[in-house]
Amino acid sequence: MTAIIYTGPLMTKTAAKHRVIIDTEMCKGCTLCIAYCPKKVLKESEHLNKAGYHYAEPENPDQCTGCLICTLVCPEVVIEVYDE
């Protein structure tokens, strides 16, 4: 088994801002995106969508790093993250 170890500087976005878009009508309120967001950008809405679920919504959008974890854990694939 061969492993490649990268020891150079981390490739991170420092100045970019990100926009989180959630299709609130398709969200089923599982809260996985909320639980796994490392910066706690998302929260559970106090409002219900047409299906009767408390959907996820951005609470601290300026804290988003664009890591895309929320998009990966969402079983309904209703979250999109864009660079601004």
DABELBEL-V429436 format. One record per residue. N is the residue number from 0. RES is the residue in one small letter. SS is DSSP state (hx for helix, st for strand, lp for the rest). D_CENTER is the distance of its C-alpha to the mean C-alpha in Angstrom with 1 decimal. Layout:
N|RES|SS|D_CENTER, N|RES|SS|D_CENTER
This chain:
0|m|lp|34.0, 1|t|lp|32.9, 2|a|lp|30.0, 3|i|lp|28.9, 4|i|lp|27.9, 5|y|lp|26.4, 6|t|lp|27.8, 7|g|lp|27.1, 8|p|lp|24.9, 9|l|lp|21.1, 10|m|lp|19.5, 11|t|lp|16.9, 12|k|lp|16.0, 13|t|lp|17.5, 14|a|lp|18.2, 15|a|lp|15.5, 16|k|lp|13.4, 17|h|st|10.2, 18|r|st|9.6, 19|v|st|6.7, 20|i|st|8.8, 21|i|st|9.0, 22|d|lp|12.3, 23|t|lp|13.4, 24|e|lp|16.6, 25|m|lp|15.3, 26|c|lp|12.8, 27|k|lp|14.9, 28|g|lp|13.5, 29|c|lp|13.1, 30|t|lp|10.7, 31|l|hx|9.4, 32|c|hx|5.7, 33|i|hx|7.6, 34|a|hx|9.9, 35|y|hx|8.2, 36|c|lp|6.1, 37|p|lp|9.1, 38|k|lp|9.4, 39|k|lp|9.0, 40|v|lp|7.4, 41|l|st|7.1, 42|k|st|10.4, 43|e|st|12.6, 44|s|st|14.7, 45|e|st|18.4, 46|h|st|19.2, 47|l|st|19.5, 48|n|lp|18.9, 49|k|lp|22.0, 50|a|lp|21.5, 51|g|lp|21.6, 52|y|lp|18.1, 53|h|st|16.3, 54|y|st|13.0, 55|a|st|9.6, 56|e|st|9.7, 57|p|st|8.7, 58|e|lp|11.3, 59|n|lp|11.2, 60|p|hx|9.8, 61|d|hx|12.4, 62|q|hx|10.9, 63|c|lp|7.9, 64|t|lp|9.3, 65|g|lp|7.7, 66|c|lp|7.5, 67|l|lp|5.5, 68|i|hx|5.5, 69|c|hx|3.0, 70|t|hx|5.4, 71|l|hx|8.1, 72|v|hx|8.5, 73|c|lp|8.5, 74|p|lp|12.3, 75|e|lp|12.8, 76|v|lp|10.8, 77|v|lp|10.0, 78|i|st|6.7, 79|e|st|7.6, 80|v|st|7.0, 81|y|st|10.5, 82|d|st|12.7, 83|e|lp|15.1
